[in-house]
Amino acid sequence: MKKLIYLVAIVAVFFTGCNPMDDINAEIDAQDNPLVASTEYTLTSDDYDTLELNYGSFSSIDDAKEALPDFIKDMYPHWGNGSSILIGYNLYIGSAEGINDFTGADVYQFTNADYASTGSDAFGFYPDVNADDHIADVLDAQITSPTEGQVVLAKFKKYTETPVIGLADIVSYDFVGSMAGWTTTDVIGAEGWTSEAAYLQISGYNSGQQQNEDWLISPSIDLTGESNLKFQINQYMKYLNGHYELLNIVVSTDYTNDVAAATWNPVTVTTLPTGSGDWVMSEDVDFSAYDGQTINIAFKYESTTSDAPRWRIDGMSIKTLGVTGDTANYGTHYVYTGGDWEKADEAYYLSSVDFDSMGEGYQQPGQYDNFGSSVRPENYLPAFLNISYPFAQDEDELFVIYPYYSSSSGAQTRGNLYTFTDGAWIGHESTIATTLQFGHDGSTWVPDNTIRYTLDRGADYDYMAAQLAGNADYDGLLGNLETYDDFDYNWSDAQIVFALDLFLNHHDPTAEEGQKYILTYVVYDGGESDHTKNFIKTAGEWVVNN
């Protein structure tokens, strides 16, 4: 909440013309110092987004000093010389030691051949198989030149129940928060494919229908040894106006990074969305024309100045006859040490089952199996760890690693160190809450160490009176300080400055060079009124800072 104290706010209003507010704003803009004010403000999560700080903190004080003046100017465009604001913000002080070894680990994704080599079918570990019995052997076979201390996150799938014989995925993409290695080619227009939290999206509408041609192309897909293939896609279409020909799924066997030079053949999908904004899973399309080949699949989007449909895709797969069933996504960290791959027991990677256990509803971790700015890990992980480790002892530690999605940076891997303390799991605090004061110097906002202080009606005036007692220059003047806690009209400006200088040396004796103060004190001149005086510490002395 803002605490606003107006020191001076004088605006002359002349009601002329047909809109009085135009005249008011014009006069405010014309003043050199239209408003002098002071306030306190703490940055919100929306403010960090505005400042493009995805982690919700500044990485240094210098970064805060550089970024905040323009931010303050936008908040208070009519504040002028002498105004001040105390900004509360989060300052990054560093992650827990060792966390980067796991969040920055190399990733090895188990392949169909890896599962087959362990005795499972080609699509995941069976429910009764302990993946840790096989991961080290697979890493040893697949990572040809490991280095001492290398950390790898082995990602794999595991069936949630005994699978059955049927069509099974051999290649699949879910496009959750990522383009999954697909690349874009923009032929015409400014619009393009984007990665959203749960799907890929494109629209040629931008303040009206625009002409576009945009391609999204898969990595090379090796189907060697595969036969009787099927293709399936889950997609959403809207604003089509019946023009399905604008949205095409095509396949090439000779693509080499130039869409115009390749030969593209269409994939004919008959189970399509109606175009009213519905998600529709296609039928299993005959894909046998590509048995045993290496291909690239592309989603080709076109729009015109009269039709600009919206197209979303949240997953596609290529299938063949095999073992099928629901799977969950897992990950385990391994470290290469002494010539062997060993499991890193100090780290835990959250599985899709773990995310689901924390809630699968809207804006809950299991909705997309990740955390994000609106689904924060610190709101869930302490309770999750209490349930998962019921016999934890004080000072037990665990690195918890997890997928994280940021709307500005996409899919990431993040984590934190949790320590069991006094019956609860406490996460390492990588930021501290601190403040930075800014002042307006007449042209812009600058970092400012000014301390505003109002003299206490009592102790502060009594102190000055005691220090000045016996000083002949102040004979007959101290009664007001002692009795009424104010200066009166008999005091000269130089005498007031001398008294306030004595007070500052007492109030802040260890102030650093350059420290500024604005002191507010009371003067009686037929009535009491507040006055202010600016001081700065210069060469070890307090001097008036005009």
N, C-alpha and C positions, 0 to 999 in steps of 0.2 A: 504494500500500500504506500502511496506517495504521501509524504508529509511536507506540505508546501507552506512556506512562510514568505509573504510578500513584504519586502522592505519599502519599495517605492513603486506605485502603480498609478500613474497619472496619465489618463488618456482623454484628450479633448475631442468631443464628438459634435460634429456639425451635420445636421440632417438636411442634406441637399441631394438633388437628383432623385431618381426613381427607386434606388436601392440603397438605404442608409448604411448597410453593412459594407458595401464597397467603399464608402467614404471612411468608415471606421478603420478598415484594414489598410487603406491607402495611407491614412495618417500614421498608423502604427508603423508601417514599413518605412515612412519618411523620417522617423525619429532616429537620432544617433544611438541613443540608449533607451529603447522603448519600455523596457521592463528590467528591474533589478530584483532578483529573487534568489532564494536558496531552498534546496530540497534534498531528499535522500531517495535513492531508487535502487532496487535489486533486480538484476537481469533475470528474465524468465526463459523457459525453454524455447518459446517462440522467438525471443530476442537472439538467442544463440543461433537459431536457424537463419534469421535475418542477417546475422554477421557471418554466416557460412562456417560456423564452428560445429562440426558434426558431433564432436565428443562432449559438447556442453561445457567447455572451459577454454581459457586462454593458455597457451603454452609458455608464456613469459609475461612479466610485468611490462616489458617494452612493447610487446604485441598489443597489450591492452591500451597502453598510452597512445599507440598509433591508430588503433581502430575506433576507439570510443568517441573522439571529438566529433566526427561526422555523424555518428549515431545520436549523440546528444543534440547536435544542431537540428537534426530531423525531428527530435522530440519537442524541443523548445525553440522554434525558429525566431521568436520575438524577444528572447531574453538577451540582455546586453551587458555592457561593461560592469564588472563588480558582481555579477551573478556567480553562484557556485552550486555544484551538485556533488554529492557523495555517492559514488556508484559501488554497489555490492556485486561481486562477481566471483566465479570459481577459477582458481589458478591451479594448473596442472603441476604437480610436484614429483610425479614419477610412478610408474607401475611397480607392482611387487617384483622383487628380484627373482629372475628366472621365468617370469610369465611369458616373455617374448620367445623363449625357446619353444614353447608349445603353440602360441598363437601364430608364430611365423614358421611353423614346421612345414617341411615338404609333405605333399599329399600324394599318397598312392591309392588309387581307386581300383579295387579288385575287379578283374575282368571275368568273362565267362570261362576262359581257359583256366584261370586261377581256381575257381570253384570246382571245376571238373578235376583238376589235379589233386584236390583234397578228398575226393570221393563223393562230394555232393554233385548235384546236377549243375547245369551251366548258368544258373540264375541266382544262386544264393546258398548260404549254409542251411542245412536242415535244422529244425528246432532243437534236436537233441545233440547237436554238434557244438562243442566248445571251440569258438573261433580262435582263441588264444593257443590252441594246440597246433594250429596250422599257419598263423600269420608270419611267424619268424621264418619258416621255411620258404614261404612265398616271397617275402622281402629278400631273402638271401638269393633266390633264383632270379628275381626280376631287377634288383638294383645292383648293377655290375661293379660299380666302383664306390662303395660307401666310404665315408670318412669317419675317423674317430670322433664320437660325440654327436654325430648327425642324428637329428630327431625327425621321425616320419610319422605322420598321421595316416594310419591304414583305415580306409573307409570301405565298408562292406555291407551287404544286405543279408538278412536272415529271415527265413520264413516264420511267420507268427503261428502257423499251424501246419500240420502235415499236408504237403502239396499233393495235387492230383494231376493226372495226365490230361493235357489239352493244349490250346494255343498258349505260348509263353513268349514274353518279350526277349529278344536278343539285343535290341537297341532301343533305348527309350530316353526321352528328354521330358522333364517336368516344368522347366522354365520358371521356377519359383525364385524370384529375385535375381535372375541371372539369364544372360543369353546363352549360357552353357557352351561357349566356344563358337557359336554361330557368328558370322560376319555380315556386315551390311554393305550394300552398294546403292548409292543414290544417283539415279540417272536424270530425273527431272524433278524440280520442285524443292522447297525448303523443308518440308515435313519428312519424317523418317520413323523407323522402328525404334521403340523404346522398351526398356525392361522395367516392368512394374513389380509390386510385391509378390504377385501370384500368377502373372502371365506376361506375354509379350503383346504389344499393342501398336497399331498405326492408324492414323486418320489423316485424310487430306483436307480436313476442315480447319481453317485458321482465319477467323473473321469472315467466313464465307468459303465456298468450295474452291479448292485450288487444284491445278493440274500437277500430278505427281506420278513418278514411276520409281518404286523402291523395291529392292531385293533383300531378302534375308537368307543367307546360304549356310548350310550345315558344313561341319568339318567332313573330311573324307570318311565314308562309312565302308569298311571292308566286310563284305558278305561272303568271302571265300569259304567254300565248304557248306554253305547254307542252301536249303532248297525249300520249295513249297511256301514261299514267303507271303506274308500278309502285311498290310499297312493300316494304321488306325490313327485318327486325330480327334482331339476335342477342341472345338472352336466356337466362337461367338461372332455374330455379324449383326450390324445395325446400319440403318440409313442406306440400304442397298438399292431400294426402288426397283428390285428385280434384276439388277445388273450383276449377276454372279460372275460374268466374264471378266470383271475387274479384279477378282481375287482368284489367284491360281496357285496350285501346288504342282511343281514340276521337278523332273529328275534328269540328271546328266551323268553320262559315263566318261565324258571327256573335258570336264571343267578344269581350267588351270588359272583361276583367279581373274578371268575376263568373262563376264556373263554374255557379252555380245559375241564372243568367239566360240562359245560352247553350243552344243546341241541339247535342247531341252524338250523333254516329252512330258505331257500332262499326266497327272494322276486323277482318275475320274472317281470322285466321291459322290454318291447319290443321296446319302443321308446327311442333309445340310440344314443349318439353322434357317429359320423363316425370314430372318432379317429384322426381327422386332426386338432384338436384344436378348436372345436366349442362348444358353450353352447347349450344344448338341454333340454327343460322341458319335463318330461315324461308324458305319459298318466295317467289318474286316475286309478291306479292299484287296483284290488279287494283285500281288506284287511279284509274282513268279518270273516276270520278264527280267528281273534283276538278280535271280538266283546266281550265287557264286561270283558276283561282280563287285567292283569298287565304285561307289556312286557318291554324288552330292545331291541332297534334296534342297530345294529353294521354295520360299514363299514369295511370290511375285505380286506386288500390290500396285494398282493403278487407280487414279482418280481424275476427274475432269472438272471443268468449271461449272458443271451442272449436277454432278454426282460425286460425293466424297464419303464413301462408306467407312465405318469403323470396324476394324478386324482385330480380334483378340485370339490368342492361341495359348492354352495352358499346358499342353502336352501332346506328344506324338510318339508312336512306337512302331517298330518293325518286329513281326512275330513269326514263329514257326511252331510246328507241333512239338510239344515237349512237356516238361513238368511245370505246373503253374500253381500259384497261390499268392496270398497277400504277404508282402515282405515289409520289414521295418529297416530303417537306415541306422547304422552304428558306426562308431569310430574308436580306435584305440591308438595311443601313442607308443612308439617303440624307439629305443635309443641304441645306436650302434656303439658297442663298447667291448674292447678286448677281442675283436674279431667275431662277435656274435650280436644278433638283434635281441634286445631284452625289453620286456614290457616296462613302461614307466608307470609304476604303481602310484606315484605321487600326483598323477594327472588323471582327470576323468572327463571324457568327452560326452556331452549329452546326446542321447539317441532320440529318434523320433518318438519312441515309446515314452521316454522321459518327458518330452514336451507335451505329449498327449495327457500324461498323468497330471499336469498342471492346469488342464482345462483346454477344451477344443473349441470353445465358443468364440464369438466375435471379440477381437482384441485380447485374446488369451494366447499363451505360448503355443498351444497345439494347433491353432488355426493355420499357421504356415510352418510350424516346426522351427521357429527361430525367435530371437528377441529383437527388439527395435526401440526407437525413441518413445513410442507409446506403450510398449510392453517391456518394461524395464526389468533386467535380470535381478536387481537387488530387491524387487518386490516379491519374487518367487523363490529364489535359490535358498535363502535361509531355512524356509519351511521344508523345501524339497530335501535338503541335506539332513535335516532333523529326522525325516521319515526314512531316508535311505541309509543313515548311519546312526541307528538308535543307541549304540553302545560307545559313541565317541567319548574320548577323554579330553580333559583340559589340555590345550596346546597342540592337539591334533591339527594338522594342516592338510589342505587339498587344493590343487590347482583345478578349477572348473572351467572347461573350455566349451564354447558353444557357437553356433552360427548366429550372425547378427545381420539385420538388413537395415540399411540407411537409404532413405529416398534420394539423397544427393550422391551417395558413394556406392550404392548397390550392395551386393552380398559381401560379407566380411567374416573373418574368424576372430572372435574376441574371447576374453576370459578374465578371471581374477583369482587371487589367492584367498581362500577362506580359512579362518582359524577358529577352532571351537574354544570359546571363552565363557566361563560362568554359565554353562548350560545352553549356549546359543552359538550358531555359526556366524562369524563376523567377517565381512569382506574388507579387504585392504582398501583404504581410502587413497585414491591417486590424486585427489584434488583437495584443496582447502578453500574455505570461504574467506574472502578478504575484501578490502575496500580500496578505492582509489578516488581521490578528490580532484575535480576539475574546476577551473575558474575561467570566466570570460574576460579576455584582456582588451576588449574593445573591437576586435576584429574576428577572433576565433576562440575556441575552447582549448585550454592548455592544461596539462597536469599541474596541480596546485596543492601545496602542503598547508595552506592557510587553515589555522584553527580559529573558529569563532567562539568567543568566550564572553559571557555576560557576568560582570562583577557581582559577587554575592553581597546582598544588602545585609551587612553584618561583619563577618570575619574579614572579608577583603578590604573594606573601608577602614576597619579597626586596625588592620596591619599597616596600611599606609600612614594612618595618623600616628601610630606608635613610632614608626621609622622617622617621621618628620618632626617629632617632638624635640624641642630645643634648637631647631634650625631657625635662625633669626629671620630668614627670608619668608618664613611661613607663620610668623607671629600673627595671631588673630584670625587665621584661616582654618584651623583644625577643628573648630567646634562643629562645623557642618559634617565633616567626615565622621566624627565620634558620635554625634547625637542623631543626625538625620540620614547618614549613609548616602551623602551626595556631595558634589562640589557646588559652590554657589558662584554668583556673578562676580565676586571679588577675585576669583582665581584667574590668573592669566593662562593663555594656552600653553606657554612654556612651563609654567608651574604644574599644570595637569599632566603634561608629557613626562616631567621629571618624576611625579608621583607614580604614574603608570609604569614607568621604567623600573622603579623600585619593586613594584608588584610583580612584574614579569620575571625579574631575577629570582624572586621568591617562589613564584608559581611554577616555573619551568627552568630550574637552574642548569639542567644538562641539555638544553635545546641545542640542536645542531646548527651549524652555519647555514644561513638561508631560510631557516624556519620563519614562517609568517604567522602573525596573529591579527585578528580584528577584535578589538576589545569594545564592548558596549558598556557605558557607564552613565550615571545620572547627573544632570546639572539642574540646579534650582535658579531660576531667573524670573521671579514672580509666579512660578509654577514649575513643576518637575517635568523634564523631558529627557529622552534617551539620546545620547550622542555616541558616535563611534570614532575610533582612531586605529589606523593601520600601522603595524610595526613589523620589522624584519630584523633577524639576527645577522649583523654584519661586523666582521672582524672582532667577534666576541662581544659586541655591544648591541643593545636594542636601539634601533633608530626608527624614526617615523618613515613610513613607506607610502608616499603619496601616489 
